[in-house]
Each structure stands twice: as C-alpha cells, then as structure tokens.
Amino acid sequence: MKIKQKLSRKREEAVINELMKAGIEISEDAELILTEEACQEKKLYCKDGADTVIVSVQDICYAESLGHDVFVYTDKLRYKTDLRIYQMEALFPEDSFIRISHSVIIQRNSIRRIRPALSCKFRLTLTNGAEVDVTRTYYYKFKEFYNI
C-alpha cells in the first residue's frame, strides 16, 4: 500500500517511521493521502473587481466588515469576500486569529504596535500600516490572548 502524507514537521518523522514499520510505503504519487488537520492550508475565494482571487488564510492581516461588505486585507492588497465575519471567525484557526471588535478579526502575527487608549481599549498598528481598535467588549479577551 502507498500513501502520500501532509503532516507538520514536528510529527512527520515519527509518523513516517511508524508507517514504514507497518509496511506502508510513502510516495508522492499515491492516491491515499494522510493529512494532519493543523497542516491543511485554508484558502478564501475573494473578489478583486470582476476577478476571483484565491487568498491563503496565512496571508491575511485582518478582515473587516463595513456595512454589508466584508473585506480581507493582506500586507499590500484588499479583497472583497462573500463570507460574513462570524463565518470567517469559525474558518480561521483559533490560535492564529482573534476578534477584536464587532466588525474586525486580526491575525496574531500582524500586530506591529499596541497602544493603550481610554476606557479599556487598545489601538493597534498592523504590519500593513492599518490602525484598528480593540473595543471594550473584546478588551479582556485580547489581553488574555496576548498575555498582557
């Protein structure tokens, strides 16, 4: 039996050794694929004008709802998506993204600067230069997420 594997680097070697002991061959041309859930790369289908663009979730700095439209921001570009903020929150990995207001979700690694503001708020500067606010409702969750 041949299988193809897609595993995180920390588990890859141990799993391959166990499979080989069981007589299973690892091959790139195998039809059966063993995939670790955390290793799957998620993608969003977004709009850039009339074009459909595939955006990797890892490339997203933040997502923002403005009225009835939801936009996804990368380091350089902005795309429109048909998903709602609550759908994106469920899709994004919990350890990498956090909701900071009713209308904004950010990626953990996209913060360049955190400034305290009045009344239990933070003002964040992101890696793409955008500034967003952590609202009072999400203030304590944000502090816990970043251990501050």
SULDA-V866869 format. One record per pair of residues at least 4 apart in sequence whose ideal C-beta (glycine too) atoms are under 6 Angstrom apart, sorted by the first residue. I is the first residue (numbers start at 1). J is the second residue. Records with the same first field share a line. If there is no record, write none. Layout:
# SULDA-V866869
I->J / J
This chain:
# SULDA-V866869
1->24
2->25 / 27 / 30
3->24 / 30 / 32 / 34
4->28 / 30 / 33
5->26 / 34
6->35 / 39
7->11 / 12 / 15 / 36 / 39
8->36 / 38 / 39
11->15
16->26
19->24
42->57
43->54 / 56
44->55 / 81
45->52
46->53 / 55 / 72 / 79 / 81
47->80
48->53 / 79
53->79
55->59 / 72
59->74
60->72 / 107
61->73 / 107 / 110 / 126 / 128
62->73 / 106
63->72 / 88 / 105
64->71 / 103 / 104
65->70 / 85 / 103
70->81
71->78 / 80
72->79 / 81
73->78
75->128
83->87 / 88
88->92
89->99 / 105
92->97
96->107 / 108
97->105 / 107
98->145
99->105
100->104 / 106 / 134 / 138 / 142
101->135
104->132
106->110
110->126 / 127
111->124
112->125 / 127
113->125
114->122 / 124
115->123
117->121 / 123
120->136 / 139
121->133
122->134
123->133
124->132
125->131
126->130
134->138 / 139 / 142
138->142
143->148
